[in-house]
Every structure is written in C-alpha cells, then in structure tokens.
Amino acid sequence: MLAPWPAIPSRPSPKAVPLEFQSTTLIHMPFTPYHLGPGAAIALSLPRRFDIPVLISAGLVVDLEVPIIALIKSEHYIPRYGHTLLVSAGVGLVWALLLIPFHGFLGRLTRVLRLPYEFGLVKTLLSGVVGAWSHVLVDGLYRTDAGVFWPSNMRNPLCRFGREDAELFCLLSLATAAGLYVVIAWRARKEVG
C-alpha cells in the first residue's frame, strides 16, 4: 500500500511556513550549487567507473521539479516526489538516456578538461542514478519534509543535521572534488608530456 505524503498544513504565505517547507517556492535558487560537490566528488573519485558529466548533471536536474511546483502555485504543500530515491532513480535514468546522443561531445569536453572518458551504456545509466541519488541524500540530511524513502511512510531517518551542516558537507565535497581534479589533470598532463 502506498503511503500518503506526511501531512503538512496549507500555507497562505511563505513567511508563515517554517523555512524547511518553503522549498516549493522560488525563494531558493532552482539549481542549488551545493549539489555539485557530492556528485563531483563521487564522479572524480572513480573517474573510470562513472560517466563524469552525466553523474554531475543528474545531481542538478533533480531540482527541475522545484520551479515546476512553484509554477503550480497551490495553496497546499505539494510533495516533491522527484526528491525521493524511487522517483529520482527514474529521473536519473531518463537524464542519462537523453545525454547518450551527446556522448561524443561529452567525451571531447572531458578530454579538454584532461579527464578520462569512455562511453558505456551501463556506466552512463548508473551515473544518472547515482547523481540523482546524491542530490536526494544531501537534501535528506537536513530536510524534515523529505520523503526520501517514499512510498514507505517512514519518517526521514537521515535528517540529523541542520542546513548549514549540509552546506558545509557540500562545500567540503566540492573542495575534495577540486583536489581530485587537480591530481587527475596533473597525471594526464604528465602522461602526455
């Protein structure tokens, strides 16, 4: 049996609602740059196992749901199903499939950036799912309304941190990714020259 989304009262204005429930408005940026960090760190830690551009971009595409919901302008809270592990896996798969025709361009782009790139269907699809999940799990760290495990009605067990802690985690992940990129690019340059 599918569980209903946790009940949240209707909201007459964004100011009357706790900050964690305001994400369905355009108060926050549609594409949170913080989500770049974890996806990039995962992709660059295993660059031959993942399709780097697909994984990183899949972590951002999940947020397309936010402006779409904001355009609906409902007086009631609208669940963010795209921010669940189940639905985001589908979003990641569709995104990966949409990028397959561009793998030649993505390969040239990553080689210019001195990153390894070898197309593989399974690798690309897996990268789409992992990228989308990295986004959902980061949101799950601090969002009390995140239905990460929907359709289960289980409360979000990941929500143990505040927004600032999650942002710090994302920034540290981005710094880690930058360090990994420097090492990978340095090795690639050394191999060529």
C-alpha positions in Angstrom: 0.0 0.0 0.0 1.4 3.4 -1.0 1.8 5.7 2.0 0.5 9.2 1.8 3.0 12.0 2.0 3.4 13.4 5.5 0.5 15.9 6.1 1.6 19.5 6.1 -0.9 22.2 6.6 -1.8 24.6 3.8 0.3 27.7 3.7 -1.2 31.1 3.0 2.2 32.8 2.5 5.8 31.6 2.5 6.5 33.8 5.6 4.0 31.8 7.7 5.7 28.5 7.0 8.9 27.1 8.5 11.9 27.6 6.3 12.2 23.8 5.5 8.8 23.9 3.9 9.5 26.9 1.7 11.4 25.0 -1.0 8.4 24.7 -3.2 8.5 28.4 -3.8 11.2 30.2 -5.8 12.7 31.7 -2.6 15.7 29.3 -3.1 17.6 29.0 -6.4 16.1 26.4 -8.7 19.6 24.8 -9.1 21.4 24.6 -5.8 25.1 24.9 -6.5 25.8 23.0 -3.3 24.7 19.8 -5.0 27.7 20.0 -7.4 30.1 19.0 -4.6 29.0 15.5 -3.6 28.3 14.4 -7.2 31.6 15.7 -8.4 33.5 14.1 -5.5 31.8 10.7 -6.3 32.5 11.0 -10.0 36.1 12.1 -9.7 36.9 9.6 -7.0 36.1 6.8 -9.5 36.5 8.5 -12.9 36.8 5.3 -14.9 33.7 3.8 -13.3 31.4 6.7 -13.8 30.3 9.0 -16.7 31.5 12.2 -15.0 29.3 14.7 -16.9 26.2 12.6 -16.6 26.7 12.0 -12.8 27.3 15.6 -12.0 24.5 17.0 -14.2 22.0 14.3 -12.9 22.5 15.7 -9.4 21.3 19.1 -10.7 18.5 18.0 -13.0 16.5 16.7 -10.0 15.8 20.3 -9.0 13.8 20.9 -12.2 10.9 19.8 -10.0 11.2 22.9 -7.8 10.3 25.6 -10.3 7.7 23.3 -11.9 5.9 23.0 -8.5 6.4 26.7 -7.9 4.5 27.5 -11.1 1.6 25.4 -9.9 1.1 28.0 -7.1 -1.0 25.7 -4.9 -2.3 26.8 -1.6 -1.3 23.4 -0.2 2.0 21.8 0.2 2.9 19.7 -2.9 5.1 16.7 -2.2 8.4 16.6 -4.1 8.3 13.1 -5.4 11.3 13.8 -7.6 13.3 14.1 -4.4 12.7 10.5 -3.4 15.1 7.7 -4.1 12.5 5.8 -6.2 11.4 8.6 -8.5 14.9 10.2 -8.7 16.3 6.9 -9.9 13.8 7.2 -12.8 14.8 10.9 -13.3 18.5 9.9 -13.4 17.9 7.1 -15.9 15.9 9.4 -18.2 18.5 12.1 -18.0 21.3 9.6 -18.8 19.3 8.3 -21.8 18.8 11.9 -23.0 22.5 12.5 -22.9 23.5 9.4 -24.7 23.3 11.1 -28.2 25.8 13.7 -26.9 28.4 11.3 -25.7 30.8 12.3 -28.5 30.6 15.9 -27.4 30.9 15.0 -23.7 33.9 12.9 -24.5 35.6 15.8 -26.2 34.7 18.1 -23.4 36.1 15.8 -20.7 39.3 15.2 -22.7 39.8 19.0 -23.0 39.5 19.1 -19.2 42.0 16.3 -19.0 39.6 13.8 -17.6 39.2 10.2 -18.7 36.1 9.4 -20.7 34.9 6.2 -22.2 31.3 5.7 -23.1 29.4 2.7 -21.8 25.7 2.2 -21.6 25.6 0.6 -18.1 28.1 3.1 -16.8 26.1 6.1 -18.2 22.8 4.8 -16.7 24.4 4.0 -13.4 25.9 7.5 -13.3 22.5 9.1 -13.9 21.0 7.2 -10.9 24.0 7.8 -8.6 24.0 11.5 -9.5 20.3 11.9 -8.8 20.6 9.9 -5.5 23.5 12.1 -4.4 21.1 15.1 -4.6 18.3 13.4 -2.7 20.5 12.1 0.0 22.1 15.6 0.6 18.6 17.1 0.9 17.6 14.2 3.2 20.4 15.2 5.6 18.6 18.4 6.7 15.0 18.5 5.2 12.4 17.3 7.7 9.8 17.1 4.9 12.0 15.0 2.6 10.1 11.8 1.8 13.4 10.1 0.8 12.0 6.6 1.1 8.6 7.1 -0.4 6.4 5.1 -1.0 7.2 4.0 2.5 5.6 6.2 5.2 8.8 6.0 7.2 9.9 9.4 8.6 13.2 10.6 7.2 15.9 8.8 9.3 18.7 10.8 7.5 17.6 14.2 8.9 20.1 14.6 11.6 21.8 17.8 10.6 20.9 21.5 10.0 21.0 23.2 6.7 24.4 24.8 7.5 25.9 21.4 8.2 24.7 20.0 4.9 26.0 23.1 3.1 29.4 22.6 4.8 29.4 19.0 3.8 28.7 20.0 0.2 31.5 22.6 0.2 33.9 20.1 1.6 32.9 17.7 -1.1 33.4 20.4 -3.7 36.9 21.1 -2.3 37.6 17.3 -2.4 36.4 17.2 -6.0 38.7 20.1 -6.9 41.7 18.4 -5.3 40.8 15.1 -7.1 40.5 17.1 -10.4 43.9 18.7 -10.0 45.5 15.2 -9.3 43.8 13.6 -12.3 44.6 16.5 -14.7 48.2 16.6 -13.5 48.6 12.8 -14.1 47.0 13.2 -17.5 49.4 16.1 -18.4 52.3 14.1 -17.2 51.4 11.1 -19.3 51.1 13.3 -22.5 54.2 15.3 -21.9 
